[in-house]
Amino acid sequence: EDLARPTRIKWPIGIEDDFHPCHIEYLKKRGFGFETIQRFELKACFAVSIWKYRIIIPIVYDEKLVSFSARTVCDVDPRYLHCPNDDAVIPVKQCVYNLDLVTDHIMICEGPTDVWRLGTGAVATFGTKFTNRQINMMRKKGVERATILFDPDKSGQENAERMAVAFDMLGIDCQIYKLRDKDPGDLTDDEALDLRRELLGREGICAI
């Protein structure tokens, strides 16, 4: 099946490197700036087809662009649209966002904005439901310890428990951390740094 997959992804029509005011305002409201755009190589669509008013989020694995996700800057559903599976080198739900930049201890979140806030060592599974391939990708990266930071609702915690069992079966030390009031992506910079210190110890003092 993988032999029939595309070797390069197909970007949305109308993708731009320049961000329009609506994109900038959304990022600013979430506490993100141009350094986030540059660090994660984000792109934008303004008023084209299903991708309009979305931030395009490249997904890289083993230093190769394999897919993308798109986050709306408006109050509409769905919040995220993903690259169609037929156009992706690896389908989004078989990817782990930011996996190339992890060490042996990772923080596992739901979405890319959580990763933007927590920085190096944080990854996202694009929702609380995960696949065996995602677990194996993390194992192959040499992960020895994992902290799961899914939403505190019933579904989020049930999937966190399932993931913890999967890691345990692979001999990977895992804990579930429940944030009471907000998602990781909604933390302030100071709160994110404190959380990194708590979860990663001395490693958490490194630059986000």
Backbone torsions as a table, in degrees:
resi	resn	phi	psi	omega
1	GLU	NA	-44.8	-178.7
2	ASP	-63.3	-27.7	-179.6
3	LEU	-64.7	-23.7	-178.6
4	ALA	-90.7	-1.0	-176.4
5	ARG	-76.1	154.7	175.9
6	PRO	-61.4	151.6	176.3
7	THR	-94.8	-12.0	175.7
8	ARG	-140.0	144.9	179.5
9	ILE	-78.5	160.7	177.1
10	LYS	-107.5	112.1	-178.7
11	TRP	-68.9	155.0	173.6
12	PRO	-63.5	147.6	173.0
13	ILE	-64.8	136.3	176.9
14	GLY	89.0	8.9	179.0
15	ILE	-66.8	141.8	-177.2
16	GLU	-135.1	154.4	171.1
17	ASP	-86.0	-24.4	179.5
18	ASP	-83.8	132.6	-179.2
19	PHE	-95.9	133.6	178.5
20	HIS	-82.1	164.0	-178.3
21	PRO	-54.2	-35.1	-178.6
22	CYS	-66.6	-35.6	177.3
23	HIS	-69.6	-43.8	-179.8
24	ILE	-62.9	-41.8	-179.0
25	GLU	-64.2	-40.4	177.7
26	TYR	-62.0	-48.2	-179.3
27	LEU	-62.0	-42.5	-179.6
28	LYS	-62.9	-41.4	179.6
29	LYS	-62.8	-31.3	179.2
30	ARG	-87.9	-1.7	178.3
31	GLY	86.6	19.9	179.0
32	PHE	-110.2	150.6	-179.0
33	GLY	-128.7	-162.8	-177.6
34	PHE	-64.6	-26.8	179.2
35	GLU	-64.7	-31.8	176.3
36	THR	-67.9	-42.5	177.7
37	ILE	-58.1	-45.9	-177.0
38	GLN	-71.2	-44.2	-174.7
39	ARG	-64.5	-40.1	-177.1
40	PHE	-102.4	9.2	174.4
41	GLU	53.3	45.6	-177.4
42	LEU	-73.0	153.8	176.5
43	LYS	-131.1	178.0	-175.4
44	ALA	-141.2	151.3	166.7
45	CYS	-121.6	139.5	-174.7
46	PHE	-102.3	-63.7	-173.8
47	ALA	-142.1	50.8	-176.5
48	VAL	-127.7	123.8	170.8
49	SER	45.9	-148.6	-175.4
50	ILE	-71.1	-13.1	-175.8
51	TRP	-93.1	2.6	-174.5
52	LYS	-62.9	145.2	179.6
53	TYR	57.5	40.4	178.2
54	ARG	-127.6	150.0	172.1
55	ILE	-93.0	126.3	-177.6
56	ILE	-91.1	125.6	-172.9
57	ILE	-113.1	103.3	178.3
58	PRO	-64.6	143.9	177.1
59	ILE	-116.6	121.6	-174.7
60	VAL	-116.5	138.9	175.5
61	TYR	-139.0	128.4	-175.9
62	ASP	51.5	44.0	176.3
63	GLU	63.7	20.4	179.3
64	LYS	-123.1	134.2	176.9
65	LEU	-70.4	118.3	-173.2
66	VAL	-117.6	-18.8	179.9
67	SER	-171.2	-173.1	174.1
68	PHE	-155.8	158.9	171.8
69	SER	-124.4	163.7	-176.1
70	ALA	-138.2	120.7	-176.2
71	ARG	-103.9	125.6	179.1
72	THR	-68.9	147.1	174.5
73	VAL	-100.3	4.7	179.6
74	CYS	-109.9	169.1	180.0
75	ASP	-88.1	68.8	-179.5
76	VAL	-135.5	160.8	174.1
77	ASP	-109.5	148.6	-4.7
78	PRO	-76.8	150.7	178.5
79	ARG	-64.8	-37.4	-179.5
80	TYR	-118.2	136.9	165.9
81	LEU	-117.7	142.9	-178.0
82	HIS	-111.6	156.4	171.8
83	CYS	-53.3	130.5	177.1
84	PRO	-55.5	140.5	-176.8
85	ASN	-54.8	-37.0	-178.1
86	ASP	-68.8	-18.7	-178.9
87	ASP	-100.6	-2.4	-174.8
88	ALA	-100.5	146.0	171.9
89	VAL	-68.1	-42.8	172.0
90	ILE	-131.1	125.7	178.7
91	PRO	-56.5	147.3	-174.0
92	VAL	-54.3	-44.6	-177.1
93	LYS	-74.7	3.3	170.4
94	GLN	-107.5	7.1	-178.2
95	CYS	-109.8	159.4	171.2
96	VAL	-124.5	115.8	-175.2
97	TYR	-67.8	132.0	176.4
98	ASN	73.7	18.6	-174.9
99	LEU	-66.3	-26.7	-178.8
100	ASP	-65.9	-17.9	-173.7
101	LEU	-111.3	37.5	-179.7
102	VAL	-110.5	163.0	173.1
103	THR	-111.1	-153.6	-178.5
104	ASP	-79.1	-12.0	178.0
105	HIS	-121.2	120.0	-176.9
106	ILE	-122.0	156.0	172.6
107	MET	-108.7	122.0	-174.7
108	ILE	-103.6	118.2	-177.5
109	CYS	-114.5	179.6	-179.0
110	GLU	-86.2	-46.3	-170.2
111	GLY	-130.7	167.3	-178.8
112	PRO	-58.6	-36.5	-178.5
113	THR	-65.2	-29.6	174.5
114	ASP	-63.9	-40.9	179.0
115	VAL	-66.2	-42.1	178.5
116	TRP	-56.1	-39.2	-177.9
117	ARG	-75.0	-42.8	-174.3
118	LEU	-84.4	-25.7	172.9
119	GLY	80.2	-153.3	-175.0
120	THR	-54.7	132.3	-178.8
121	GLY	98.7	-11.0	178.1
122	ALA	-100.3	140.7	176.6
123	VAL	-133.6	166.9	178.7
124	ALA	-135.2	145.4	-178.9
125	THR	-105.4	10.3	178.3
126	PHE	59.1	57.9	-178.1
127	GLY	110.1	168.8	-177.1
128	THR	-80.3	-22.6	176.0
129	LYS	-75.5	134.2	-175.9
130	PHE	-130.6	165.9	-178.9
131	THR	-116.2	161.2	176.8
132	ASN	-61.4	-34.4	179.9
133	ARG	-64.2	-38.3	177.3
134	GLN	-62.7	-42.7	177.8
135	ILE	-61.3	-44.1	-178.7
136	ASN	-67.9	-33.8	177.4
137	MET	-63.2	-40.8	178.3
138	MET	-67.8	-40.4	178.3
139	ARG	-61.0	-43.8	-177.5
140	LYS	-66.6	-21.6	177.3
141	LYS	-80.6	0.6	177.3
142	GLY	85.6	21.7	179.1
143	VAL	-66.3	130.2	179.1
144	GLU	-112.9	-26.0	178.9
145	ARG	-136.5	141.4	-179.2
146	ALA	-137.2	139.0	172.8
147	THR	-119.9	123.0	-176.4
148	ILE	-96.0	128.4	-177.4
149	LEU	-123.2	59.7	178.6
150	PHE	-84.2	167.4	178.4
151	ASP	-55.9	148.7	-177.5
152	PRO	-77.7	0.9	179.7
153	ASP	-72.8	172.7	-173.8
154	LYS	-59.3	-46.8	-178.4
155	SER	-62.6	-44.5	-179.8
156	GLY	-61.1	-43.2	-177.5
157	GLN	-74.2	-34.0	176.1
158	GLU	-63.8	-41.7	179.0
159	ASN	-71.5	-31.1	175.1
160	ALA	-64.0	-41.2	177.9
161	GLU	-63.6	-41.4	178.5
162	ARG	-62.8	-42.7	179.7
163	MET	-64.9	-41.2	179.7
164	ALA	-60.3	-40.1	177.5
165	VAL	-63.5	-42.5	-179.9
166	ALA	-61.9	-42.9	177.9
167	PHE	-65.8	-40.7	-179.3
168	ASP	-60.5	-37.6	179.4
169	MET	-66.2	-23.4	178.5
170	LEU	-94.2	1.3	-180.0
171	GLY	78.0	21.7	179.6
172	ILE	-99.8	124.5	179.8
173	ASP	-65.5	130.1	-174.3
174	CYS	-141.0	142.3	172.5
175	GLN	-134.3	154.9	177.2
176	ILE	-108.4	126.0	-179.3
177	TYR	-115.6	123.6	-177.2
178	LYS	-105.1	117.2	173.0
179	LEU	-81.9	130.7	-172.9
180	ARG	-74.0	-47.1	-164.2
181	ASP	-110.0	-19.3	-172.3
182	LYS	-154.2	164.4	173.8
183	ASP	-77.0	157.3	176.9
184	PRO	-54.8	-35.5	-178.8
185	GLY	-67.0	-16.7	-179.1
186	ASP	-98.8	2.7	176.8
187	LEU	-70.6	153.7	170.1
188	THR	-75.9	168.1	177.7
189	ASP	-58.9	-41.9	-179.6
190	ASP	-65.8	-42.3	178.5
191	GLU	-64.1	-39.8	178.9
192	ALA	-64.4	-40.4	179.3
193	LEU	-66.1	-41.3	177.2
194	ASP	-62.2	-40.5	179.6
195	LEU	-65.6	-41.5	176.9
196	ARG	-60.1	-42.8	178.1
197	ARG	-60.4	-43.3	-177.7
198	GLU	-66.0	-41.4	-173.7
199	LEU	-86.2	-36.0	-173.0
200	LEU	-108.4	-3.0	-179.8
201	GLY	68.8	-136.3	-178.5
202	ARG	-59.6	-32.8	179.2
203	GLU	-59.4	-30.6	-177.5
204	GLY	-68.2	-14.5	-179.8
205	ILE	-79.1	-15.5	178.9
206	CYS	-60.5	159.3	-179.4
207	ALA	-58.6	137.7	177.9
208	ILE	-74.8	NA	NA
